[in-house]
């Protein structure tokens, strides 16, 4: 039998009451994810459970590799049933791993299946799920509807024409807001391959000939305004590490010119260039009223052999240990001192930065009725039961937890909305524990406001979702 029951992770009567009465039925605002707007527009249907669970999911691939599975049965050409069996076998050996909880939640919520996942049940689960995927409500849009999703923030390059977002918006039969999020990493990564080629693409999209760093800024503003005309509520930057190294305009133009001549870009110069672009983007985000998200402290593609064989985003990344505190505060303070600090959510892949980011957030207040700078939900390798608990406890120790904007999936899977349920259960269990221990009053009105705020209403207000 499945571990999923009505009171899964809810260890006290107070926790059960808070979850079932206030959190459980709330809509979802998934303000940062990586699902495809094209697949939503086309209402994609899935051929089998292997495609849904294992297609593009490097979390699962990574787990399988660690149990010795051959790559042919992970990302290779093995039959779907064989690949599914291999995943079930790997999962059964991973108690305590969040995927063990996530997949059982997905199995229960979308396929009404109570079986425990293992090599012994793999074939039966495979057949049950494949039969369920034939139902009309198990298309991409059907899954979104049955998950109660109010808004989805996809992740989109500035040069994207957003044609799939336009098709979704024009289709009145689909109620969920699917909004583009501005991800300008390619325009900042002057030290990475393909930079000059990308600028040609960006320039064409903005109808601007890019001959200078100032032209890049103009092109980014042009595309950001285009995104905002298509409903953009948030932006995102995937930084390897936090940067703040201000330089004057002449220096930035010198760095750009050297890069265009094919000269190697030093880390020092790259940091100056990225800082200039972040300051420009941040001030434009503030002007246009969109949220800035900064993700950092990630080492990407650390296994060069596998990356060469399989490409990026295939499960070969890890935590970085750069401190980043002074860079983060320098960037935010520079924007704030000029009156152009946007609403900002900070994420570090290093859990040692929890308290750092909480104290940073507490140093930049706003007057919008909600915390202006936020420490974002536990991210990637921290997106676990223990990681969420650690992030929530740090947040509540140093900030008013009632103002937190809550969870996001950061996922490429249409079945990942159960991660919101997972978070809500963990949050209600933490808050219920404080009540049961006599550390917070059992005041129903206040508790209701906190739970509903963290699980839905704070994000709705922060991102301006009606």
C-alpha positions in Angstrom: 0.0 0.0 0.0 1.1 3.6 -0.7 2.5 5.7 2.1 0.1 8.5 1.0 -2.8 9.0 3.3 -5.0 11.9 4.3 -2.7 12.9 7.1 0.7 12.2 5.3 3.4 14.3 7.1 0.8 16.0 9.4 2.0 14.9 12.8 -0.4 16.8 15.1 -4.1 17.6 15.3 -3.3 21.3 14.8 -1.3 20.5 11.6 -4.1 18.3 10.3 -6.7 21.1 10.9 -4.6 23.8 9.3 -3.9 21.7 6.2 -7.3 20.3 5.6 -9.4 23.3 6.5 -7.2 26.1 5.0 -4.4 24.9 2.7 -5.7 21.9 0.9 -8.3 23.5 -1.4 -6.4 26.6 -2.4 -5.5 27.3 -6.0 -1.8 27.1 -7.1 0.3 30.0 -8.4 3.3 28.3 -10.0 5.3 31.4 -10.6 8.5 29.7 -11.7 8.7 26.6 -13.8 10.2 25.2 -17.0 7.2 23.5 -18.7 6.7 24.2 -22.4 4.1 26.8 -23.4 3.9 25.0 -26.8 2.8 21.8 -25.1 0.1 23.7 -23.3 -1.0 25.5 -26.4 -1.2 22.1 -28.3 -2.7 20.4 -25.3 -0.1 17.7 -25.5 -1.1 14.1 -24.8 1.5 11.6 -23.4 2.2 8.2 -24.9 3.1 6.5 -21.7 4.1 7.0 -18.1 7.7 6.8 -19.0 7.4 9.9 -21.1 5.6 11.7 -18.3 7.9 10.7 -15.5 11.3 10.2 -17.1 11.3 12.5 -20.1 13.6 15.4 -19.4 13.7 14.8 -15.6 17.3 14.9 -14.6 16.4 14.5 -10.9 15.3 10.9 -11.7 18.1 10.3 -14.1 20.6 11.2 -11.4 19.0 8.8 -8.9 19.1 6.0 -11.4 22.7 6.5 -12.2 23.6 6.4 -8.6 22.2 2.8 -8.4 24.3 1.7 -11.3 21.7 1.7 -14.1 23.2 1.7 -17.6 22.7 5.0 -19.5 20.8 3.1 -22.3 18.1 2.4 -19.8 18.0 6.0 -18.5 18.2 8.4 -21.4 19.0 5.9 -24.1 17.0 3.8 -26.5 15.7 1.1 -24.2 12.0 0.3 -24.4 9.7 2.5 -22.3 8.6 -0.4 -20.0 12.3 -1.3 -19.4 13.2 2.3 -18.5 10.2 2.5 -16.2 11.2 -0.8 -14.4 14.7 0.6 -13.9 13.4 3.8 -12.3 11.1 1.8 -10.0 14.0 -0.4 -8.9 16.1 2.7 -8.2 13.4 4.5 -6.3 12.8 1.6 -4.0 16.4 1.9 -2.8 16.0 5.6 -1.9 14.1 6.0 1.4 14.3 9.6 2.6 14.7 10.9 -1.0 12.1 13.5 -1.9 11.4 11.7 -5.2 10.0 8.8 -3.1 7.4 11.2 -1.7 6.8 13.1 -5.0 6.2 10.1 -7.2 3.8 8.5 -4.7 1.9 11.7 -4.4 1.7 11.9 -8.2 0.7 8.2 -8.5 -2.1 8.8 -6.0 -3.4 12.2 -7.2 -3.3 11.7 -10.9 -3.6 7.9 -11.4 -5.6 6.9 -8.2 -3.0 4.2 -7.6 -2.2 3.1 -4.0 0.6 0.7 -5.0 4.1 1.1 -3.5 6.6 1.7 -6.2 9.2 -1.0 -6.5 10.6 -3.5 -9.1 7.9 -5.9 -8.0 5.0 -3.5 -8.8 6.6 -1.7 -11.8 4.7 -3.6 -14.5 1.3 -3.3 -12.8 1.8 0.5 -12.2 3.0 0.9 -15.8 -0.2 -0.6 -17.1 -2.5 1.3 -14.6 -0.9 4.7 -15.5 -0.9 4.1 -19.2 -4.6 3.3 -19.1 -5.3 6.5 -17.1 -3.3 8.6 -19.6 -5.9 7.8 -22.2 -8.6 9.6 -20.2 -9.6 13.0 -21.7 -8.6 14.9 -18.5 -5.0 13.6 -18.6 -3.8 15.9 -21.4 -1.4 18.8 -20.5 -4.3 21.2 -20.0 -6.4 18.5 -18.2 -3.6 17.9 -15.7 -3.3 21.7 -15.1 -7.0 22.1 -14.6 -7.4 19.2 -12.2 -4.4 20.5 -10.2 -6.2 23.8 -9.6 -3.5 25.9 -11.1 -4.4 29.6 -11.3 -1.2 30.9 -12.9 1.9 29.4 -14.5 5.1 31.4 -15.0 7.2 29.8 -17.8 10.9 30.5 -18.4 11.5 32.3 -21.7 14.5 33.8 -23.6 14.2 37.5 -24.5 14.5 36.6 -28.2 11.4 34.4 -28.0 8.5 35.6 -30.1 6.0 34.3 -27.5 3.8 32.9 -30.2 2.6 30.0 -28.0 1.7 32.4 -25.2 -0.3 34.3 -27.7 -2.2 31.2 -28.8 -2.9 30.3 -25.2 -4.2 33.8 -24.4 -6.4 33.8 -27.5 -8.0 30.5 -26.5 -10.9 31.4 -24.1 -11.6 27.7 -23.3 -8.5 27.6 -21.1 -8.8 29.5 -17.9 -5.3 29.2 -16.4 -3.0 32.2 -16.9 0.2 31.1 -18.7 2.6 34.0 -18.5 6.1 34.4 -19.9 9.0 35.1 -17.5 12.1 37.0 -18.8 15.3 35.0 -18.6 18.2 37.0 -20.1 21.1 34.8 -19.1 22.4 34.4 -22.6 22.8 38.2 -22.9 24.8 38.4 -19.7 27.1 35.4 -20.2 29.9 37.3 -22.1 32.4 34.7 -20.8 30.6 31.7 -22.3 30.6 30.1 -25.8 28.0 31.4 -28.2 27.7 34.9 -26.8 28.3 36.8 -30.0 26.0 34.5 -32.0 23.3 35.0 -29.4 23.5 38.8 -29.7 22.6 38.5 -33.4 19.5 36.6 -32.4 18.6 39.2 -29.7 19.2 42.1 -32.1 16.9 40.6 -34.7 14.2 40.1 -32.2 14.5 43.7 -30.9 15.2 45.2 -34.4 18.4 46.7 -33.1 21.9 46.3 -34.5 24.0 45.4 -31.5 27.4 47.1 -31.7 28.0 48.0 -28.1 27.1 47.1 -24.5 24.6 50.0 -24.5 22.9 48.4 -27.5 22.5 45.2 -25.5 20.8 47.2 -22.8 18.5 48.8 -25.3 17.6 45.5 -26.8 16.9 44.0 -23.4 14.6 46.9 -22.6 12.8 46.5 -25.9 12.2 42.8 -25.3 11.2 43.2 -21.7 8.5 45.7 -22.7 7.4 43.2 -25.3 7.2 40.5 -22.6 5.2 42.8 -20.3 2.7 43.5 -23.1 2.3 39.7 -23.1 1.6 39.6 -19.3 5.0 39.0 -17.9 5.0 39.2 -14.1 8.5 37.9 -13.3 12.0 37.7 -14.6 14.8 35.3 -13.6 18.6 35.2 -13.7 20.5 31.9 -13.4 23.9 33.0 -12.0 26.7 30.6 -11.3 27.6 32.9 -8.4 26.4 36.3 -7.1 28.2 39.2 -8.7 28.6 42.9 -7.9 31.6 44.6 -9.4 30.6 48.1 -10.7 32.6 49.8 -13.4 32.1 52.9 -15.5 30.5 52.8 -19.0 33.9 53.1 -20.8 35.2 50.1 -19.0 32.1 48.1 -19.9 32.4 49.0 -23.5 36.0 48.0 -23.5 35.1 44.6 -22.1 32.4 44.2 -24.8 34.8 45.2 -27.6 37.5 42.8 -26.5 35.0 40.0 -26.4 33.7 40.8 -29.9 37.4 40.6 -31.1 37.6 37.1 -29.7 39.8 37.9 -26.7 39.5 35.7 -23.6 37.2 37.3 -21.0 38.6 37.1 -17.5 36.4 36.5 -14.5 37.0 40.0 -13.3 35.8 41.5 -16.6 32.9 39.1 -16.8 31.8 40.2 -13.4 31.9 43.9 -14.3 29.9 43.3 -17.5 27.3 41.1 -15.7 27.0 43.7 -12.9 26.3 46.5 -15.5 23.6 44.3 -17.1 22.0 43.3 -13.8 21.9 47.0 -12.7 20.3 48.0 -16.0 17.8 45.1 -15.9 16.9 45.6 -12.2 16.1 49.3 -12.8 13.9 48.3 -15.8 12.2 45.7 -13.7 11.4 48.3 -11.1 10.1 50.7 -13.7 7.8 48.1 -15.3 6.7 46.5 -12.0 7.9 43.0 -12.5 9.6 40.7 -10.0 13.4 40.0 -10.2 14.4 36.5 -9.3 18.1 35.7 -8.7 19.2 32.0 -8.6 22.9 31.5 -7.8 25.6 29.2 -6.2 25.4 26.4 -8.8 28.2 24.5 -10.4 26.9 23.4 -13.8 28.1 20.5 -16.0 30.9 19.4 -13.7 31.2 16.1 -15.5 32.6 17.0 -18.9 32.5 13.5 -20.3 28.8 13.0 -19.7 28.0 16.6 -20.6 29.7 16.1 -24.0 27.8 12.9 -24.5 24.3 14.0 -23.3 24.3 17.8 -23.3 23.3 20.4 -20.6 20.6 19.9 -18.0 21.0 16.1 -17.8 21.9 15.7 -14.2 25.6 16.7 -13.7 25.4 19.9 -11.6 26.1 20.4 -8.0 26.2 23.0 -5.2 28.7 25.9 -5.3 30.3 27.3 -2.1 30.9 31.0 -3.1 29.7 33.1 -0.2 28.0 35.8 -2.3 26.7 37.9 0.7 28.6 41.1 -0.1 27.8 40.8 -3.8 24.1 40.3 -3.2 23.8 43.2 -0.8 26.0 45.4 -3.1 23.7 44.8 -6.0 20.5 45.4 -4.1 21.9 48.4 -2.3 23.0 50.0 -5.6 19.5 49.6 -7.0 17.8 50.7 -3.8 20.0 53.8 -3.4 18.8 55.0 -6.8 15.2 54.3 -6.0 14.9 51.4 -8.5 15.1 48.2 -6.5 12.4 45.9 -7.8 10.6 43.3 -5.8 13.2 40.6 -5.6 13.3 36.9 -4.7 16.7 35.4 -3.8 17.6 31.7 -4.1 21.0 30.1 -3.2 21.7 26.4 -4.1 23.9 26.3 -1.0 21.7 25.7 2.1 24.4 27.3 4.2 23.1 30.6 2.8 19.7 30.3 4.4 20.3 32.7 7.3 22.4 35.0 5.0 19.5 35.4 2.6 17.0 35.9 5.4 19.1 38.7 6.9 19.6 40.2 3.5 15.9 40.3 2.9 15.3 41.9 6.2 17.7 44.7 5.3 15.7 46.0 2.3 12.1 46.7 3.4 9.4 48.1 1.2 6.0 49.8 1.7 3.9 47.6 -0.6 2.2 45.7 2.3 4.4 42.6 1.8 8.1 41.9 2.1 9.8 43.5 -0.9 12.9 41.2 -0.9 12.1 37.5 -0.3 14.2 34.5 0.5 12.7 32.1 -2.1 11.5 28.5 -1.6 14.1 25.8 -1.0 15.6 25.3 -4.5 16.8 22.2 -6.4 18.9 20.0 -4.2 17.2 21.7 -1.2 13.8 20.9 -2.5 13.4 18.1 0.0 11.5 17.6 3.2 14.5 18.5 5.3 15.5 21.3 3.0 12.1 22.9 3.1 11.9 22.5 6.9 15.4 24.2 7.2 14.4 27.0 4.9 11.1 27.6 6.7 12.7 27.5 10.2 15.4 29.9 9.1 12.8 32.2 7.5 10.6 32.2 10.6 13.5 32.8 12.9 14.6 35.9 11.1 11.6 37.2 9.2 7.8 37.2 9.5 6.9 33.9 8.0 3.3 35.1 7.4 4.7 37.3 4.5 6.4 34.4 2.6 5.4 34.0 -1.1 5.5 30.2 -0.8 6.2 27.4 -3.2 7.0 26.9 -6.9 7.7 23.7 -8.9 10.8 24.8 -10.9 10.0 21.7 -12.9 9.6 20.5 -16.5 6.9 18.0 -15.6 3.1 18.6 -15.8 2.7 16.2 -12.8 4.9 18.3 -10.5 2.0 20.3 -9.0 1.9 17.9 -6.1 5.1 19.6 -4.9 2.8 22.4 -3.8 0.8 19.9 -1.7 4.1 18.5 -0.3 5.2 22.0 0.7 1.8 22.9 2.2 1.8 19.8 4.3 5.3 20.5 5.6 4.4 24.1 6.3 1.2 23.3 8.1 3.1 20.6 10.1 5.7 23.2 11.2 3.1 25.8 12.2 1.0 23.1 13.9 4.0 22.1 15.9 4.4 25.6 17.2 0.8 25.7 18.2 0.9 22.2 19.9 4.0 23.2 21.8 2.4 26.4 23.1 4.9 28.6 21.2 2.1 30.3 19.2 -1.5 31.0 20.1 -4.2 28.7 18.9 -5.9 31.7 17.3 -8.0 30.4 14.4 -8.3 33.8 12.6 -4.6 34.4 12.7 -3.6 30.9 11.7 -6.0 30.9 8.8 -4.6 34.2 7.5 -1.0 32.9 7.8 -1.7 29.5 6.1 -3.8 31.0 3.3 -1.3 33.8 2.8 1.8 31.6 2.5 0.0 28.9 0.4 -1.7 31.3 -2.1 -2.6 34.9 -1.3 0.9 36.3 -0.7 2.1 35.2 -4.2 -1.1 36.5 -5.8 -0.5 39.9 -4.3 3.3 39.9 -4.9 2.9 39.0 -8.6 -0.2 41.0 -9.2 -2.5 38.1 -10.0 -6.2 39.0 -9.9 
